[in-house]
Amino acid sequence: MITLYGIKNCDTVKKATKWLEANNVDHQLYDFKKQPLTPELLTEFVQQSDWSLLLNKRSTTFRNLPDDIKNNLTDEVMFAAVLEQPTLLKRPLLPLNGELNLGFKADQYQNLFAK
């Protein structure tokens, strides 16, 4: 069973979930609103990707960050900010085959699960 990380009411997460269900992929949703984002889990995400890709800079959450955080995007600052507000991450996150897949596109998922 795979784990999809995100927020249940996020439109993109809903699309990914529908695709997984339609393609009979056994999965579970790790909802950041209901389950905490742990430092260990965030560390795994960061090891598999890059902050510039992980951050959803178009999100309301990011736009509402204080300027001193937005202008100082060091690893330590972002790690603390994302732990406090997991909605800063792009969604959904899908770790699969040692890679962290960000967002959802049907053709991308088709390729991932064709392997």
ROMILUM-387865 format. One record per residue (C-alpha): x, y, z; residue in three letters. Coordinates in steps of 0.5 Angstrom, whole numbers, padded with zeros to 4 digits, always signed. Example, Ala and Ser with C-alpha at 12.3 -4.5 7.8 and 13.67 -1.06 7.14 Angstrom:
<sites>
+0025-0009+0016ala;+0027-0002+0014ser;
</sites>
This chain:
<sites>
+0000+0000+0000met;+0003+0007-0002ile;+0002+0013+0002thr;-0001+0020-0001leu;+0001+0026+0003tyr;-0003+0032+0003gly;-0010+0035+0005ile;-0016+0032+0004lys;-0020+0038+0002asn;-0014+0040-0003cys;-0017+0040-0010asp;-0010+0037-0013thr;-0010+0031-0007val;-0018+0030-0009lys;-0016+0029-0016lys;-0010+0024-0015ala;-0014+0020-0010thr;-0019+0019-0015lys;-0014+0017-0020trp;-0011+0012-0015leu;-0018+0009-0014glu;-0020+0009-0021ala;-0014+0005-0023asn;-0014+0000-0017asn;-0008+0003-0013val;-0008+0001-0006asp;-0007+0007-0002his;-0008+0011+0004gln;-0008+0019+0005leu;-0004+0022+0011tyr;-0008+0028+0012asp;-0003+0034+0015phe;-0009+0037+0018lys;-0011+0031+0022lys;-0004+0028+0023gln;+0002+0032+0025pro;+0008+0033+0020leu;+0014+0030+0024thr;+0021+0032+0024pro;+0023+0025+0021glu;+0018+0025+0016leu;+0020+0032+0014leu;+0027+0030+0014thr;+0025+0025+0009glu;+0022+0029+0004phe;+0028+0034+0004val;+0033+0029+0003gln;+0029+0026-0003gln;+0027+0033-0006ser;+0029+0041-0006asp;+0026+0046-0002trp;+0025+0050-0008ser;+0021+0044-0011leu;+0018+0043-0004leu;+0015+0050-0003leu;+0008+0052-0005asn;+0010+0059-0006lys;+0004+0061-0010arg;+0000+0058-0004ser;-0004+0063+0001thr;+0000+0060+0007thr;+0007+0062+0003phe;+0004+0069+0001arg;+0002+0070+0009asn;+0009+0069+0011leu;+0012+0075+0015pro;+0017+0078+0010asp;+0023+0076+0015asp;+0022+0069+0013ile;+0020+0070+0006lys;+0027+0073+0005asn;+0031+0068+0009asn;+0029+0062+0006leu;+0035+0058+0009thr;+0034+0050+0011asp;+0033+0052+0018glu;+0028+0057+0017val;+0024+0053+0012met;+0024+0047+0016phe;+0021+0050+0022ala;+0016+0054+0018ala;+0014+0048+0015val;+0013+0044+0021leu;+0009+0049+0024glu;+0005+0050+0017gln;+0005+0044+0013pro;+0001+0047+0008thr;+0007+0051+0005leu;+0009+0044+0002leu;+0006+0042-0005lys;+0001+0037-0005arg;+0000+0032-0006pro;+0007+0028-0004leu;+0008+0021-0007leu;+0014+0018-0005pro;+0015+0012-0009leu;+0021+0008-0012asn;+0026+0012-0008gly;+0023+0018-0011glu;+0019+0024-0008leu;+0013+0026-0013asn;+0010+0033-0012leu;+0003+0035-0015gly;-0001+0031-0019phe;-0002+0030-0027lys;-0005+0024-0029ala;+0000+0022-0035asp;+0005+0022-0029gln;+0002+0018-0025tyr;+0000+0013-0031gln;+0008+0013-0032asn;+0009+0012-0025leu;+0005+0006-0024phe;+0006+0003-0030ala;+0013+0001-0028lys;
</sites>
